[in-house]
Amino acid sequence: MISNEQKLTAIFAYFEENESTHQIARKLQIDRHYIRLWIELYRYHGIEGIIRPQGCSNYDDSFKIKVIQHLIETGDSLLQTAAKFNIPSRETVRRWKKQWMSKAGEVLYQIEKEHLTMPKKHTSENDLNEKTMEELKEEIEYLRMENAYLKKLKALVQEKDAFKPKKK
């Protein structure tokens, strides 16, 4: 277990003494990815990013979704995303992404299945005339958001499928 003092010493060695992450990791006999994470945590959050209470953190689903959205939208690495959100391990972010991708595939499958089996609903002219302009605008905005969400979901599933090994 690496102490907070050792982490801060490693960060000092990187910034002040211009040692490489590889050299520092060799001295501490740990994987250099830990050094890189500490450096990113320090950049985003200062000393508070390094000195934290020990133990597991429980993150709610909305936070996890926010992290995954950031990861996908910005193209940041797992390490950068973990550091930005003050998550102690990039593996946590990797696990969340993997879980989200598998759930996204299931959701997309259900939506496509429902879309094929649902009868088309025709709106009459009277229905449209009864709705106010504001209601129509809200409905259009909702449909646009739903469409954008489904497009992003489909793209993510296709991206996931692209990484699967091809069967011969």
C-alpha positions in Angstrom: 0.0 0.0 0.0 1.4 3.4 -1.0 1.0 6.1 1.5 -0.2 9.6 0.7 3.3 10.9 1.4 4.8 8.6 -1.1 2.2 9.7 -3.7 3.1 13.3 -3.1 6.8 12.6 -3.2 6.2 10.9 -6.6 4.3 13.8 -7.9 7.0 16.2 -6.7 9.6 14.1 -8.4 7.7 14.3 -11.7 7.0 18.0 -11.7 10.1 19.4 -9.8 12.8 16.9 -10.5 11.6 16.0 -14.1 11.7 12.3 -13.4 9.7 10.1 -15.8 6.7 8.1 -14.7 8.7 5.0 -15.6 11.6 6.0 -13.2 9.3 6.8 -10.4 7.3 3.6 -10.8 10.6 1.6 -10.8 11.6 3.2 -7.5 8.3 2.5 -5.9 8.0 -0.9 -7.6 4.5 -0.3 -8.9 2.8 0.0 -12.3 3.5 3.4 -13.9 -0.2 3.9 -14.6 -0.7 4.6 -10.9 1.9 7.4 -11.2 0.1 8.8 -14.2 -3.3 8.7 -12.4 -1.8 10.5 -9.4 -0.4 13.2 -11.6 -3.8 13.7 -13.4 -5.6 13.7 -10.0 -3.2 16.3 -8.8 -3.7 18.4 -11.9 -7.5 18.4 -11.6 -8.0 18.5 -7.8 -4.7 19.5 -6.2 -3.6 17.8 -3.0 -7.3 16.9 -2.2 -7.2 14.6 -5.2 -4.3 12.6 -3.7 -5.2 12.6 0.0 -8.5 10.8 0.3 -10.0 8.5 2.9 -9.4 4.9 2.3 -12.2 2.4 1.5 -14.6 1.9 -1.2 -16.8 4.6 -2.6 -20.4 4.0 -3.7 -21.4 6.0 -6.8 -25.0 6.5 -7.8 -26.2 5.7 -11.3 -26.6 9.3 -12.4 -22.9 9.9 -11.6 -21.8 6.8 -13.5 -23.9 7.9 -16.5 -22.4 11.4 -16.3 -18.9 9.9 -16.3 -19.6 7.6 -19.3 -21.2 10.4 -21.2 -18.1 12.5 -20.7 -15.9 9.7 -21.7 -17.8 9.1 -25.0 -18.4 12.7 -25.9 -14.9 14.0 -25.2 -12.9 11.0 -26.3 -10.8 11.4 -23.1 -8.9 8.3 -22.0 -10.0 6.2 -19.1 -7.2 7.7 -17.0 -8.1 11.3 -17.8 -11.8 10.6 -17.1 -11.0 8.9 -13.8 -8.9 11.8 -12.8 -11.3 14.5 -13.9 -14.1 12.9 -11.8 -11.7 12.1 -8.9 -12.2 8.3 -9.3 -9.3 6.4 -7.8 -9.0 3.9 -10.6 -9.3 3.9 -14.3 -10.5 0.3 -14.1 -13.6 1.5 -12.3 -14.4 3.7 -15.3 -13.6 0.8 -17.7 -16.0 -1.5 -15.8 -18.8 1.1 -15.9 -18.3 1.6 -19.6 -18.5 -2.2 -20.2 -21.6 -2.5 -18.1 -23.2 0.5 -19.9 -22.3 -0.9 -23.3 -23.9 -4.3 -22.6 -27.1 -2.6 -21.2 -27.2 -0.2 -24.2 -27.2 -3.2 -26.5 -30.1 -4.7 -24.6 -32.1 -1.5 -24.6 -31.5 -0.9 -28.3 -32.7 -4.5 -29.0 -35.9 -3.9 -27.0 -36.6 -0.6 -28.7 -36.1 -2.0 -32.2 -38.3 -5.0 -31.2 -41.1 -2.7 -29.9 -40.7 -0.5 -33.0 -41.3 -3.4 -35.3 -44.4 -4.8 -33.4 -46.1 -1.5 -32.6 -48.8 -0.4 -35.0 -48.4 3.0 -36.5 -50.4 5.7 -34.7 -51.9 8.2 -37.1 -52.6 11.6 -35.8 -55.7 13.3 -37.1 -55.9 16.9 -38.1 -58.2 17.5 -35.1 -55.6 16.3 -32.7 -53.1 18.7 -34.1 -55.5 21.6 -34.0 -56.3 21.0 -30.4 -52.7 21.2 -29.3 -51.2 24.6 -28.6 -48.1 25.8 -30.3 -46.1 25.4 -27.1 -47.3 21.8 -26.7 -46.2 21.1 -30.3 -42.8 22.6 -29.7 -42.3 20.6 -26.6 -43.3 17.4 -28.4 -40.9 18.2 -31.3 -38.1 18.8 -28.8 -38.8 15.6 -27.0 -38.8 13.6 -30.3 -35.6 15.2 -31.3 -33.9 14.3 -28.0 -35.3 10.7 -28.3 -34.0 10.4 -31.9 -30.5 11.8 -30.9 -30.4 9.3 -28.0 -31.3 6.4 -30.2 -28.7 7.4 -32.8 -26.0 7.6 -30.2 -27.1 4.3 -28.6 -27.0 2.6 -32.0 -23.5 4.1 -32.8 -22.2 2.8 -29.4 -23.6 -0.7 -30.1 -22.0 -0.7 -33.5 -18.7 0.5 -32.0 -18.9 -2.4 -29.5 -19.6 -4.9 -32.2 -16.6 -3.6 -34.2 -14.3 -4.8 -31.4 -15.7 -8.3 -31.3 -13.6 -10.9 -33.1 -15.0 -12.0 -36.4 -16.2 -15.6 -36.7 -15.0 -17.7 -39.6 
